[in-house]
């Protein structure tokens, strides 16, 4: 995934990442991603992982249904 993001112009941008329709993000190890980003040291990948984290938070919030009284 990081290769795709890095090689694609604008691959770190939120609209592009949303278009990928990433699935099973709950199984994605954010710590491992951050470790890779730190090791590689590319700002574009850092922005991408930050945006992926945003998508993950949005999905988590959307997955809960509000119950009415």
C-alpha positions, 0 to 999 in steps of 0.5 A: 500500500505504501508503494502505491501511495508513494508512486502515485502523484497525489497518493497521500491526499485524502480524496485519493485514499478514499477512492481506494476504498480500503477495507478491513482497516480495523485489521491494519496495524497502525504502529507497524505503518508508523514504524515503516514511515519513520524508517523510510523518512518520506514526508509524503508517506507520513501525510498518507498514514495520517490521512489513513488514520483519519479514514479509520477514525471516520469508519469507526464513528460511522460503524456505530448506530445511534439508538433512539429512546 
